[in-house]
Amino acid sequence: MTTTLITGANRSLGYETARRLLEAGHTVLVGARDPERGRAAADALGARFVEIDVTDDASVAAAAADVAAREGHLDVLINNAGVLGPHGPADEITAADASAVFEVNVVGIVRVTHAFLPLLRKSAGPVIVNVSSGMGSFAATHDAGRVESRPIAPLYTASKAAVTMLTTQYAKAWPDVRVNAADPGYTATDFNGHSGPQTVTEGTDAIVELATIGPDGPTGTFRDRHGTVAW
């Protein structure tokens, strides 16, 4: 049985990813920082709730200890938790705004990955999926024909570019772990007021694909539901 932890799994893409992986036969751990919402989501799905705040060292350490005690190992880690950041004009962005966004979207991935890597290495085929975005792609954001070229969100886009590069570096550093980045695409979620043209199921296609690869699967790639994303 494949054991999978998903951060930020109490709603939207994380919740749908959990649902689909449960359907595929995974043992899913629903990670969320809010105990009430996280437990409600896990109960609705038939999964186990793990309290985890990706911005807090003690919370992440406690989550890793919980999984170590209950499951003893981890096969798949999906770093899904993320924030959009401020909506105001670029000239109003502050250093504090930047710190808040990067603390969740980038530092959070480093914190969680570091804590769970020993458990992943107990798996015969460890996999990490980092949820990135085409909004962090130079190619996509400079292509006038793509929706990613229109929004102006300096902190979110910069953080997602960092996530993709972090993914490639981890993949090079750890040949024993499959580490890939997924671009959900413009999906109807709470992030965008449910304005995206893709369903939440379509938005999780790349995440689920990368979460279910075998030991000989790709590593260091950046993919959406249509294939490799130009970066």
N, CA, C and O of each residue as an XYZ file, in Angstrom:
924
protein
N       0.841     -1.194      0.000
C       0.000      0.000      0.000
C       0.883      1.253      0.000
O       1.796      1.372      0.817
N       0.613      2.169     -0.903
C       1.386      3.405     -1.003
C       0.857      4.435     -0.010
O      -0.332      4.753     -0.009
N       1.738      4.949      0.825
C       1.356      5.950      1.818
C       1.763      7.329      1.330
O       2.927      7.565      1.007
N       0.795      8.240      1.277
C       0.999      9.564      0.689
C       0.557     10.656      1.646
O      -0.548     10.605      2.187
N       1.418     11.645      1.856
C       1.071     12.826      2.636
C       0.914     14.008      1.696
O       1.768     14.257      0.845
N      -0.190     14.736      1.857
C      -0.455     15.926      1.052
C      -0.614     17.107      1.994
O      -1.482     17.079      2.867
N       0.200     18.143      1.840
C       0.022     19.342      2.655
C      -1.056     20.223      2.023
O      -1.259     20.201      0.809
N      -1.735     20.988      2.856
C      -2.807     21.839      2.360
C      -3.908     21.056      1.687
O      -4.425     21.467      0.648
N      -4.269     19.929      2.272
C      -5.174     18.990      1.599
C      -6.627     19.097      2.037
O      -7.438     18.241      1.682
N      -6.971     20.115      2.791
C      -8.347     20.206      3.285
C      -9.306     20.866      2.289
O     -10.509     20.921      2.546
N      -8.795     21.367      1.155
C      -9.685     21.991      0.170
C      -9.027     22.018     -1.209
O      -7.844     21.714     -1.357
N      -9.813     22.386     -2.202
C      -9.369     22.655     -3.563
C      -8.494     21.541     -4.139
O      -8.854     20.366     -4.071
N      -7.337     21.918     -4.708
C      -6.477     20.944     -5.381
C      -5.996     19.848     -4.442
O      -5.934     18.680     -4.825
N      -5.655     20.222     -3.215
C      -5.171     19.224     -2.272
C      -6.230     18.192     -1.938
O      -5.950     16.996     -1.862
N      -7.443     18.667     -1.741
C      -8.553     17.764     -1.409
C      -8.853     16.829     -2.573
O      -9.038     15.627     -2.379
N      -8.900     17.378     -3.776
C      -9.199     16.551     -4.947
C      -8.073     15.554     -5.217
O      -8.332     14.421     -5.623
N      -6.834     15.967     -4.995
C      -5.713     15.036     -5.134
C      -5.862     13.888     -4.143
O      -5.657     12.727     -4.495
N      -6.218     14.215     -2.910
C      -6.431     13.176     -1.888
C      -7.527     12.213     -2.322
O      -7.375     10.997     -2.209
N      -8.624     12.758     -2.814
C      -9.745     11.912     -3.242
C      -9.319     10.957     -4.345
O      -9.640      9.770     -4.309
N      -8.594     11.483     -5.325
C      -8.198     10.657     -6.463
C      -7.171      9.594     -6.078
O      -7.214      8.473     -6.586
N      -6.257      9.943     -5.190
C      -5.248      8.964     -4.787
C      -5.842      7.895     -3.881
O      -5.420      6.739     -3.932
N      -6.798      8.256     -3.068
C      -7.519      7.252     -2.290
C      -8.220      6.273     -3.226
O      -8.212      5.062     -3.005
N      -8.822      6.820     -4.269
C      -9.502      6.000     -5.273
C      -8.521      5.067     -5.976
O      -8.877      3.964     -6.389
N      -7.270      5.538     -6.104
C      -6.236      4.735     -6.756
C      -5.608      3.712     -5.820
O      -4.752      2.933     -6.238
N      -6.026      3.707     -4.557
C      -5.542      2.706     -3.623
C      -4.479      3.176     -2.645
O      -3.947      2.369     -1.884
N      -4.157      4.473     -2.649
C      -3.167      4.995     -1.704
C      -3.765      5.106     -0.305
O      -4.972      5.289     -0.144
N      -2.911      4.995      0.695
C      -3.252      5.411      2.043
C      -2.889      6.883      2.125
O      -1.712      7.234      2.053
N      -3.885      7.749      2.274
C      -3.649      9.187      2.185
C      -3.709      9.842      3.558
O      -4.629      9.606      4.341
N      -2.713     10.664      3.827
C      -2.661     11.472      5.035
C      -2.977     12.905      4.637
O      -2.227     13.529      3.886
N      -4.081     13.416      5.138
C      -4.529     14.767      4.811
C      -3.841     15.746      5.750
O      -4.170     15.822      6.934
N      -2.890     16.489      5.216
C      -2.173     17.466      6.015
C      -2.842     18.827      5.942
O      -3.173     19.299      4.854
N      -3.044     19.461      7.090
C      -3.645     20.791      7.138
C      -3.262     21.444      8.449
O      -3.024     20.760      9.444
N      -3.201     22.770      8.454
C      -2.817     23.464      9.690
C      -3.996     23.693     10.617
O      -3.810     23.820     11.827
N      -5.222     23.749     10.068
C      -6.421     23.966     10.872
C      -7.007     22.608     11.270
O      -7.519     21.893     10.408
N      -6.945     22.235     12.549
C      -7.410     20.902     12.966
C      -8.867     20.634     12.631
O      -9.215     19.529     12.215
N      -9.727     21.640     12.810
C     -11.157     21.423     12.567
C     -11.419     21.157     11.085
O     -12.107     20.197     10.739
N     -10.877     21.997     10.218
C     -11.103     21.814      8.784
C     -10.379     20.587      8.254
O     -10.906     19.857      7.414
N      -9.183     20.370      8.745
C      -8.419     19.222      8.290
C      -9.073     17.909      8.669
O      -9.158     16.989      7.857
N      -9.535     17.827      9.907
C     -10.178     16.598     10.367
C     -11.496     16.364      9.634
O     -11.832     15.224      9.312
N     -12.244     17.435      9.370
C     -13.503     17.305      8.642
C     -13.261     16.803      7.227
O     -14.000     15.957      6.724
N     -12.219     17.332      6.590
C     -11.889     16.887      5.229
C     -11.467     15.426      5.228
O     -11.917     14.645      4.389
N     -10.607     15.058      6.163
C     -10.134     13.670      6.239
C     -11.289     12.713      6.500
O     -11.356     11.639      5.903
N     -12.195     13.098      7.388
C     -13.344     12.241      7.689
C     -14.236     12.062      6.467
O     -14.733     10.969      6.200
N     -14.431     13.161      5.724
C     -15.277     13.088      4.533
C     -14.661     12.192      3.464
O     -15.369     11.521      2.713
N     -13.354     12.194      3.408
C     -12.649     11.401      2.397
C     -12.430      9.948      2.821
O     -12.285      9.064      1.978
N     -12.408      9.712      4.120
C     -12.036      8.395      4.619
C     -10.531      8.259      4.715
O      -9.972      7.191      4.468
N      -9.875      9.367      5.081
C      -8.416      9.406      5.192
C      -8.032      9.717      6.636
O      -8.904      9.884      7.489
N      -6.740      9.794      6.909
C      -6.261     10.164      8.241
C      -5.765     11.603      8.215
O      -5.072     12.011      7.283
N      -6.116     12.360      9.224
C      -5.690     13.751      9.337
C      -4.354     13.845     10.059
O      -4.131     13.184     11.073
N      -3.464     14.683      9.517
C      -2.193     14.989     10.175
C      -2.081     16.508     10.266
O      -2.051     17.200      9.248
N      -2.019     17.010     11.481
C      -1.896     18.457     11.657
C      -0.481     18.895     11.276
O       0.503     18.358     11.784
N      -0.391     19.875     10.377
C       0.919     20.364      9.952
C       0.803     21.788      9.432
O       0.041     22.071      8.507
N       1.564     22.665     10.034
C       1.698     24.053      9.582
C       3.083     24.172      8.963
O       4.089     24.116      9.671
N       3.139     24.335      7.657
C       4.428     24.284      6.954
C       5.345     25.443      7.310
O       6.522     25.424      6.951
N       4.829     26.459      8.011
C       5.657     27.602      8.408
C       6.238     27.451      9.805
O       6.940     28.341     10.285
N       5.950     26.329     10.464
C       6.333     26.163     11.867
C       7.195     24.912     12.056
O       6.741     23.795     11.806
N       8.428     25.106     12.496
C       9.357     23.985     12.671
C       8.799     22.917     13.608
O       8.871     21.724     13.312
N       8.246     23.349     14.733
C       7.748     22.394     15.722
C       6.565     21.601     15.180
O       6.454     20.400     15.426
N       5.683     22.268     14.444
C       4.522     21.591     13.864
C       4.948     20.542     12.850
O       4.419     19.430     12.835
N       5.904     20.898     12.006
C       6.377     19.954     10.985
C       7.096     18.779     11.638
O       6.913     17.633     11.228
N       7.904     19.056     12.640
C       8.604     17.976     13.349
C       7.613     17.036     14.020
O       7.794     15.819     14.009
N       6.560     17.611     14.608
C       5.538     16.781     15.266
C       4.789     15.930     14.244
O       4.456     14.776     14.516
N       4.529     16.493     13.080
C       3.847     15.740     12.022
C       4.708     14.577     11.556
O       4.207     13.469     11.363
N       6.000     14.822     11.376
C       6.907     13.756     10.951
C       6.982     12.658     12.009
O       7.010     11.471     11.683
N       7.014     13.062     13.273
C       7.053     12.075     14.365
C       5.766     11.258     14.399
O       5.795     10.057     14.670
N       4.640     11.908     14.125
C       3.345     11.223     14.094
C       3.322     10.160     12.997
O       2.903      9.026     13.230
N       3.776     10.539     11.797
C       3.794      9.583     10.684
C       4.788      8.457     10.962
O       4.524      7.299     10.637
N       5.919      8.791     11.557
C       6.903      7.761     11.902
C       6.312      6.742     12.871
O       6.547      5.540     12.747
N       5.544      7.241     13.835
C       4.970      6.350     14.843
C       3.811      5.524     14.294
O       3.645      4.362     14.664
N       3.011      6.119     13.415
C       1.797      5.446     12.930
C       2.041      4.611     11.672
O       1.642      3.448     11.607
N       2.695      5.205     10.677
C       2.907      4.505      9.404
C       4.314      3.920      9.273
O       4.503      2.902      8.607
N       5.295      4.555      9.903
C       6.663      4.034      9.882
C       7.470      4.404      8.663
O       8.689      4.232      8.658
N       6.822      4.908      7.625
C       7.523      5.314      6.409
C       6.583      6.206      5.605
O       5.416      6.378      5.959
N       7.111      6.773      4.516
C       6.296      7.566      3.597
C       6.760      7.259      2.185
O       7.960      7.247      1.911
N       5.817      7.012      1.289
C       6.162      6.729     -0.109
C       6.093      7.962     -0.994
O       6.926      8.145     -1.882
N       5.098      8.809     -0.749
C       4.892      9.988     -1.596
C       4.630     11.200     -0.716
O       3.791     11.165      0.184
N       5.369     12.280     -0.994
C       5.141     13.566     -0.336
C       4.698     14.556     -1.407
O       5.410     14.781     -2.385
N       3.518     15.146     -1.218
C       3.031     16.160     -2.146
C       3.007     17.495     -1.414
O       2.178     17.724     -0.533
N       3.931     18.369     -1.797
C       4.022     19.704     -1.206
C       3.050     20.616     -1.948
O       3.395     21.225     -2.960
N       1.830     20.695     -1.423
C       0.761     21.419     -2.098
C       0.411     22.747     -1.423
O      -0.111     23.647     -2.081
N       0.686     22.884     -0.135
C       0.300     24.100      0.585
C       0.912     25.332     -0.075
O       2.096     25.347     -0.410
N       0.098     26.355     -0.253
C       0.605     27.571     -0.880
C      -0.326     28.745     -0.657
O      -1.498     28.571     -0.324
N       0.211     29.949     -0.844
C      -0.584     31.177     -0.726
C      -0.337     32.046     -1.946
O       0.716     31.976     -2.580
N      -1.338     32.871     -2.263
C      -1.234     33.759     -3.420
C      -0.487     35.040     -3.093
O       0.267     35.551     -3.920
N      -0.692     35.555     -1.901
C      -0.037     36.799     -1.526
C      -0.917     38.007     -1.776
O      -2.093     37.860     -2.107
N      -0.358     39.209     -1.621
C      -1.156     40.432     -1.730
C      -1.688     40.669     -3.141
O      -1.078     40.260     -4.130
N      -2.843     41.341     -3.212
C      -3.488     41.619     -4.494
C      -3.250     43.053     -4.961
O      -3.659     43.413     -6.065
N      -2.604     43.869     -4.152
C      -2.447     45.292     -4.473
C      -1.423     45.562     -5.559
O      -0.820     44.628     -6.087
N      -1.218     46.836     -5.901
C      -0.231     47.228     -6.908
C       1.178     46.797     -6.512
O       1.499     46.679     -5.329
N       2.009     46.564     -7.525
C       3.373     46.106     -7.265
C       4.171     47.098     -6.434
O       5.044     46.700     -5.664
N       3.877     48.398     -6.583
C       4.663     49.386     -5.832
C       4.293     49.426     -4.348
O       4.916     50.147     -3.568
N       3.281     48.653     -3.964
C       2.911     48.584     -2.551
C       3.426     47.319     -1.870
O       3.223     47.142     -0.669
N       4.084     46.445     -2.615
C       4.619     45.212     -2.038
C       5.761     45.536     -1.077
O       6.649     46.329     -1.390
N       5.721     44.915      0.083
C       6.750     45.150      1.085
C       7.603     43.900      1.297
O       7.269     42.808      0.836
N       8.698     44.093      1.998
C       9.554     42.957      2.336
C       8.798     41.961      3.209
O       8.993     40.751      3.097
N       7.939     42.477      4.072
C       7.149     41.589      4.925
C       6.202     40.738      4.078
O       6.003     39.557      4.361
N       5.623     41.339      3.042
C       4.762     40.574      2.123
C       5.561     39.447      1.470
O       5.105     38.307      1.385
N       6.752     39.792      1.015
C       7.599     38.794      0.342
C       7.965     37.666      1.292
O       7.919     36.495      0.917
N       8.324     38.010      2.505
C       8.690     36.990      3.487
C       7.536     36.044      3.764
O       7.733     34.837      3.902
N       6.327     36.595      3.847
C       5.156     35.771      4.145
C       4.869     34.777      3.024
O       4.567     33.613      3.286
N       4.964     35.236      1.770
C       4.689     34.357      0.633
C       5.766     33.289      0.492
O       5.455     32.109      0.328
N       7.023     33.696      0.556
C       8.109     32.725      0.387
C       8.190     31.759      1.563
O       8.630     30.622      1.396
N       7.772     32.195      2.746
C       7.796     31.314      3.916
C       6.896     30.107      3.714
O       7.239     29.001      4.130
N       5.754     30.307      3.083
C       4.844     29.197      2.807
C       5.261     28.455      1.539
O       5.464     27.241      1.563
N       5.385     29.186      0.438
C       5.524     28.556     -0.876
C       6.882     27.924     -1.142
O       6.975     26.963     -1.906
N       7.929     28.444     -0.527
C       9.280     27.934     -0.798
C       9.925     27.359      0.467
O      10.292     26.185      0.500
N      10.059     28.183      1.497
C      10.687     27.706      2.734
C       9.872     26.557      3.324
O      10.433     25.624      3.898
N       8.552     26.627      3.183
C       7.705     25.547      3.677
C       8.030     24.211      3.028
O       8.030     23.173      3.690
N       8.308     24.241      1.727
C       8.680     23.010      1.028
C      10.008     22.478      1.550
O      10.167     21.275      1.757
N      10.957     23.379      1.761
C      12.254     22.953      2.298
C      12.074     22.349      3.690
O      12.647     21.307      4.007
N      11.279     23.014      4.505
C      11.072     22.558      5.896
C      10.421     21.170      5.921
O      10.881     20.277      6.633
N       9.360     20.997      5.150
C       8.637     19.730      5.152
C       9.468     18.616      4.518
O       9.513     17.498      5.031
N      10.117     18.925      3.415
C      10.927     17.915      2.733
C      12.069     17.441      3.625
O      12.342     16.244      3.712
N      12.725     18.376      4.280
C      13.826     18.016      5.191
C      13.334     17.087      6.297
O      14.001     16.110      6.636
N      12.167     17.394      6.858
C      11.649     16.610      7.981
C      11.212     15.207      7.562
O      11.356     14.252      8.326
N      10.676     15.089      6.339
C      10.113     13.801      5.917
C      11.049     12.965      5.052
O      10.728     11.821      4.731
N      12.191     13.510      4.671
C      13.112     12.749      3.827
C      13.551     11.426      4.460
O      13.619     10.422      3.751
N      13.850     11.380      5.763
C      14.210     10.081      6.356
C      13.101      9.038      6.223
O      13.387      7.855      6.037
N      11.853      9.456      6.314
C      10.734      8.527      6.159
C      10.558      8.124      4.704
O      10.207      6.979      4.416
N      10.797      9.048      3.786
C      10.726      8.728      2.367
C      11.799      7.709      1.986
O      11.571      6.845      1.139
N      12.943      7.812      2.603
C      14.043      6.908      2.267
C      13.818      5.496      2.799
O      14.599      4.590      2.507
N      12.773      5.308      3.565
C      12.385      3.957      3.983
C      11.469      3.295      2.958
O      11.090      2.133      3.106
N      11.118      4.047      1.918
C      10.266      3.522      0.849
C      11.120      2.894     -0.241
O      12.263      3.299     -0.450
N      10.570      1.907     -0.933
C      11.279      1.285     -2.056
C      11.298      2.194     -3.280
O      12.134      2.023     -4.167
N      10.376      3.163     -3.333
C      10.313      4.068     -4.489
C       9.820      5.432     -4.076
O       8.705      5.807     -4.439
N      10.611      6.200     -3.324
C      10.150      7.484     -2.804
C       9.905      8.528     -3.897
O      10.660      8.641     -4.863
N       8.834      9.276     -3.710
C       8.413     10.286     -4.688
C       8.072     11.586     -3.975
O       7.416     11.577     -2.933
N       8.521     12.705     -4.540
C       8.127     14.033     -4.068
C       7.521     14.784     -5.243
O       8.100     14.829     -6.329
N       6.352     15.373     -5.018
C       5.719     16.226     -6.015
C       5.562     17.615     -5.413
O       4.890     17.785     -4.395
N       6.179     18.600     -6.037
C       6.041     19.983     -5.600
C       5.047     20.687     -6.520
O       5.241     20.720     -7.735
N       3.998     21.241     -5.953
C       2.998     21.923     -6.770
C       3.504     23.320     -7.083
O       3.540     24.197     -6.220
N       3.893     23.506     -8.329
C       4.400     24.784     -8.797
C       3.311     25.462     -9.629
O       2.126     25.299     -9.338
N       3.689     26.212    -10.648
C       2.705     26.902    -11.476
C       3.351     27.394    -12.755
O       4.524     27.769    -12.765
N       2.574     27.391    -13.844
C       3.036     28.020    -15.078
C       3.249     29.506    -14.899
O       3.922     30.142    -15.711
N       2.674     30.072    -13.829
C       2.887     31.488    -13.513
C       4.341     31.764    -13.147
O       4.779     32.914    -13.145
N       5.079     30.713    -12.841
C       6.498     30.867    -12.546
C       7.381     30.520    -13.723
O       8.599     30.417    -13.581
N       6.776     30.337    -14.891
C       7.522     29.995    -16.103
C       7.808     31.248    -16.929
O       6.884     31.982    -17.278
N       9.078     31.496    -17.243
C       9.462     32.638    -18.084
C       8.794     32.526    -19.447
O       8.293     33.510    -19.991
N       8.794     31.307    -19.993
C       8.204     31.098    -21.317
C       6.713     31.401    -21.317
O       6.222     32.099    -22.204
N       5.988     30.883    -20.330
C       4.536     31.065    -20.292
C       4.146     32.515    -20.027
O       3.213     33.030    -20.643
N       4.858     33.174    -19.115
C       4.479     34.541    -18.757
C       4.888     35.559    -19.819
O       4.492     36.722    -19.741
N       5.684     35.133    -20.822
C       6.057     36.021    -21.938
C       5.374     35.620    -23.244
O       5.688     36.161    -24.304
N       4.455     34.684    -23.166
C       3.702     34.244    -24.342
C       2.320     34.891    -24.297
O       1.477     34.510    -23.485
N       2.091     35.869    -25.170
C       0.836     36.629    -25.153
C      -0.386     35.750    -25.395
O      -1.509     36.153    -25.092
N      -0.178     34.570    -25.930
C      -1.290     33.675    -26.189
C      -1.697     32.843    -24.990
O      -2.681     32.106    -25.047
N      -0.949     32.956    -23.906
C      -1.235     32.155    -22.706
C      -1.793     33.039    -21.605
O      -1.417     34.204    -21.476
N      -2.690     32.478    -20.818
C      -3.321     33.217    -19.739
C      -2.304     33.647    -18.686
O      -2.510     34.653    -18.007
N      -1.210     32.899    -18.540
C      -0.190     33.236    -17.534
C       0.492     34.575    -17.818
O       1.108     35.155    -16.924
N       0.386     35.069    -19.052
C       1.059     36.319    -19.408
C       0.305     37.553    -18.923
O       0.853     38.655    -18.952
N      -0.931     37.392    -18.482
C      -1.758     38.562    -18.164
C      -1.707     39.019    -16.703
O      -1.602     40.221    -16.462
N      -1.777     38.118    -15.718
C      -1.762     38.600    -14.326
C      -0.407     39.194    -13.934
O       0.636     38.806    -14.459
N      -0.452     40.136    -13.009
C       0.768     40.678    -12.412
C       0.734     40.325    -10.934
O      -0.018     40.914    -10.157
N       1.554     39.362    -10.562
C       1.607     38.871     -9.181
C       3.060     38.555     -8.855
O       3.443     37.386     -8.805
N       3.880     39.597     -8.630
C       5.327     39.396     -8.494
C       5.755     38.350     -7.477
O       6.650     37.552     -7.754
N       5.138     38.341     -6.317
C       5.600     37.436     -5.269
C       5.193     35.995     -5.545
O       6.002     35.081     -5.385
N       3.955     35.785     -5.956
C       3.502     34.430     -6.254
C       4.307     33.835     -7.397
O       4.786     32.706     -7.294
N       4.463     34.578     -8.483
C       5.192     34.059     -9.646
C       6.654     33.783     -9.313
O       7.208     32.764     -9.725
N       7.276     34.691     -8.567
C       8.678     34.492     -8.186
C       8.831     33.267     -7.283
O       9.783     32.499     -7.416
N       7.874     33.097     -6.362
C       7.966     31.945     -5.464
C       7.805     30.640     -6.221
O       8.464     29.653     -5.895
N       6.938     30.618     -7.229
C       6.731     29.387     -7.984
C       7.914     29.096     -8.906
O       8.229     27.932     -9.155
N       8.568     30.128     -9.410
C       9.807     29.906    -10.162
C      10.852     29.276     -9.243
O      11.603     28.392     -9.657
N      10.892     29.737     -7.999
C      11.820     29.165     -7.021
C      11.482     27.712     -6.724
O      12.380     26.885     -6.570
N      10.194     27.396     -6.642
C       9.780     26.012     -6.390
C      10.271     25.084     -7.498
O      10.759     23.987     -7.229
N      10.140     25.530     -8.737
C      10.567     24.690     -9.858
C      12.079     24.478     -9.840
O      12.544     23.360    -10.063
N      12.846     25.523     -9.582
C      14.301     25.363     -9.513
C      14.702     24.502     -8.323
O      15.616     23.684     -8.430
N      14.036     24.677     -7.201
C      14.302     23.837     -6.032
C      14.074     22.369     -6.386
O      14.835     21.493     -5.975
N      13.025     22.119     -7.147
C      12.706     20.755     -7.576
C      13.833     20.159     -8.398
O      14.246     19.026     -8.152
N      14.336     20.904     -9.369
C      15.403     20.368    -10.228
C      16.680     20.108     -9.428
O      17.400     19.145     -9.694
N      16.953     20.964     -8.457
C      18.156     20.788     -7.652
C      18.037     19.593     -6.715
O      18.995     18.838     -6.547
N      16.870     19.418     -6.106
C      16.654     18.248     -5.270
C      16.770     16.970     -6.105
O      17.335     15.975     -5.651
N      16.235     17.004     -7.320
C      16.299     15.820     -8.184
C      17.746     15.446     -8.494
O      18.093     14.265     -8.525
N      18.583     16.446     -8.723
C      20.006     16.184     -8.982
C      20.716     15.680     -7.731
O      21.595     14.822     -7.804
N      20.323     16.222     -6.593
C      20.995     15.865     -5.336
C      20.629     14.470     -4.857
O      21.435     13.795     -4.216
N      19.393     14.032     -5.175
C      18.886     12.770     -4.634
C      18.457     11.833     -5.761
O      17.268     11.764     -6.073
N      19.381     11.121     -6.373
C      19.012     10.207     -7.459
C      18.139      9.040     -6.999
O      17.540      8.348     -7.822
N      18.066      8.822     -5.685
C      17.230      7.732     -5.159
C      15.775      8.152     -4.960
O      14.935      7.324     -4.608
N      15.475      9.430     -5.182
C      14.117      9.947     -4.991
C      13.639     10.572     -6.291
O      14.376     11.327     -6.925
N      12.405     10.264     -6.695
C      11.809     10.910     -7.872
C      11.213     12.239     -7.403
O      10.265     12.250     -6.618
N      11.765     13.359     -7.883
C      11.324     14.689     -7.454
C      10.884     15.480     -8.682
O      11.694     15.752     -9.568
N       9.625     15.844     -8.738
C       9.089     16.551     -9.901
C       8.179     17.690     -9.469
O       7.681     17.722     -8.343
N       7.973     18.628    -10.393
C       7.074     19.762    -10.154
C       5.864     19.649    -11.062
O       5.978     19.264    -12.226
N       4.700     19.988    -10.517
C       3.453     19.930    -11.278
C       2.859     21.323    -11.429
O       2.825     22.102    -10.476
N       2.391     21.628    -12.631
C       1.649     22.857    -12.900
C       0.177     22.491    -13.058
O      -0.189     21.861    -14.050
N      -0.677     22.868    -12.104
C      -2.099     22.522    -12.229
C      -2.780     23.205    -13.408
O      -3.764     22.686    -13.935
N      -2.266     24.375    -13.835
C      -2.940     25.152    -14.857
C      -4.017     26.036    -14.236
O      -4.229     26.018    -13.024
N      -4.689     26.803    -15.080
C      -5.694     27.755    -14.607
C      -6.970     27.002    -14.251
O      -7.799     26.699    -15.109
N      -7.098     26.716    -12.980
C      -8.159     25.846    -12.477
C      -9.100     26.616    -11.565
O      -8.666     27.492    -10.817
N     -10.374     26.297    -11.623
C     -11.368     26.950    -10.775
C     -11.170     26.522     -9.320
O     -11.559     25.421     -8.931
N     -10.559     27.405     -8.519
C     -10.323     27.136     -7.102
C     -10.588     28.402     -6.293
O     -10.926     29.449     -6.845
N     -10.430     28.287     -4.980
C     -10.590     29.446     -4.103
C      -9.568     30.532     -4.422
O      -9.814     31.710     -4.165
N      -8.425     30.144     -4.981
C      -7.362     31.098     -5.293
C      -7.839     32.186     -6.254
O      -7.444     33.346     -6.139
N      -8.690     31.799     -7.199
C      -9.083     32.746     -8.255
C     -10.585     32.993     -8.300
O     -11.130     33.375     -9.336
N     -11.248     32.773     -7.173
C     -12.689     32.973     -7.140
C     -13.433     32.019     -8.050
O     -14.515     32.330     -8.549
N     -12.832     30.835     -8.264
C     -13.410     29.793     -9.115
C     -13.654     30.288    -10.546
O     -14.654     29.950    -11.180
N     -12.703     31.102    -11.031
C     -12.836     31.656    -12.384
C     -12.092     30.845    -13.437
O     -12.291     31.066    -14.632
N     -11.247     29.919    -13.025
C     -10.458     29.150    -13.989
C     -11.323     28.258    -14.863
O     -12.363     27.775    -14.414
N     -10.909     28.031    -16.108
C     -11.696     27.209    -17.031
C     -11.588     25.709    -16.782
O     -12.441     24.945    -17.234
N     -10.541     25.276    -16.064
C     -10.384     23.849    -15.783
C     -11.145     23.458    -14.523
O     -11.278     24.250    -13.590
N     -11.640     22.228    -14.511
C     -12.220     21.691    -13.283
C     -11.087     21.344    -12.318
O      -9.927     21.234    -12.714
N     -11.443     21.176    -11.054
C     -10.437     20.824    -10.067
C      -9.855     19.440    -10.364
O      -8.705     19.167    -10.020
N     -10.631     18.577    -10.994
C     -10.104     17.265    -11.377
C      -9.063     17.417    -12.473
O      -8.008     16.786    -12.415
N      -9.345     18.245    -13.470
C      -8.347     18.491    -14.523
C      -7.102     19.139    -13.932
O      -5.983     18.846    -14.352
N      -7.300     20.012    -12.963
C      -6.166     20.687    -12.342
C      -5.265     19.766    -11.543
O      -4.113     20.108    -11.273
N      -5.767     18.610    -11.164
C      -4.941     17.666    -10.407
C      -4.348     16.563    -11.285
O      -3.652     15.682    -10.779
N      -4.610     16.599    -12.574
C      -4.110     15.533    -13.451
C      -2.595     15.361    -13.354
O      -2.104     14.244    -13.193
N      -1.858     16.460    -13.451
C      -0.396     16.359    -13.426
C       0.109     15.927    -12.051
O       1.077     15.173    -11.950
N      -0.548     16.405    -10.996
C      -0.141     16.030     -9.644
C      -0.316     14.528     -9.437
O       0.580     13.848     -8.936
N      -1.478     14.027     -9.830
C      -1.756     12.600     -9.671
C      -0.825     11.765    -10.537
O      -0.335     10.724    -10.100
N      -0.582     12.213    -11.755
C       0.331     11.480    -12.646
C       1.710     11.345    -12.013
O       2.292     10.260    -12.004
N       2.227     12.443    -11.488
C       3.570     12.426    -10.913
C       3.618     11.703     -9.570
O       4.663     11.185     -9.174
N       2.477     11.670     -8.870
C       2.427     10.973     -7.581
C       2.349      9.463     -7.742
O       2.565      8.723     -6.782
N       2.045      9.006     -8.938
C       1.849      7.566     -9.164
C       2.906      6.956    -10.084
O       2.723      5.853    -10.600
N       4.012      7.675    -10.288
C       5.085      7.115    -11.106
C       5.805      6.015    -10.332
O       5.761      5.981     -9.103
N       6.456      5.132    -11.047
C       7.217      4.058    -10.423
C       8.660      4.467    -10.183
O       9.046      5.597    -10.482
N       9.464      3.550     -9.641
C      10.874      3.835     -9.359
C      11.681      4.227    -10.596
O      12.715      4.885    -10.479
N      11.216      3.828    -11.772
C      11.909      4.182    -13.015
C      11.293      5.400    -13.687
O      11.621      5.705    -14.833
N      10.408      6.098    -12.991
C       9.743      7.264    -13.552
C      10.673      8.456    -13.666
O      11.823      8.395    -13.232
N      10.182      9.539    -14.248
C      11.010     10.729    -14.463
C      11.359     11.420    -13.160
O      10.698     11.217    -12.141
N      12.390     12.229    -13.198
C      12.743     13.064    -12.057
C      13.314     14.373    -12.586
O      13.938     14.408    -13.646
N      13.092     15.451    -11.831
C      13.573     16.764    -12.245
C      12.758     17.393    -13.354
O      13.251     18.283    -14.046
N      11.511     16.951    -13.546
C      10.685     17.486    -14.624
C       9.649     18.476    -14.086
O       9.369     18.529    -12.889
N       9.096     19.251    -15.007
C       8.048     20.226    -14.706
C       6.929     19.955    -15.698
O       7.081     20.191    -16.896
N       5.798     19.454    -15.191
C       4.749     18.978    -16.097
C       3.373     19.561    -15.748
O       3.062     19.835    -14.589
N       2.560     19.739    -16.805
C       1.148     20.011    -16.605
C       0.357     18.851    -17.204
O       0.951     17.836    -17.567
N      -0.934     18.968    -17.314
C      -1.745     17.846    -17.781
C      -1.533     17.512    -19.256
O      -1.981     16.473    -19.739
N      -0.847     18.405    -19.961
C      -0.592     18.186    -21.384
C       0.831     17.690    -21.674
O       1.125     17.265    -22.791
N       1.703     17.745    -20.677
C       3.081     17.307    -20.894
C       4.081     18.232    -20.230
O       3.763     18.892    -19.241
N       5.288     18.283    -20.771
C       6.362     19.083    -20.186
C       6.083     20.583    -20.365
O       5.669     21.023    -21.437
N       6.311     21.342    -19.321
C       6.116     22.790    -19.347
C       7.447     23.452    -19.686
O       8.467     23.164    -19.061
N       7.433     24.344    -20.681
C       8.645     25.124    -20.988
C       8.901     26.080    -19.849
O       7.967     26.666    -19.300
N      10.151     26.240    -19.492
C      10.463     27.089    -18.345
C      11.400     28.215    -18.747
O      11.775     29.035    -17.909
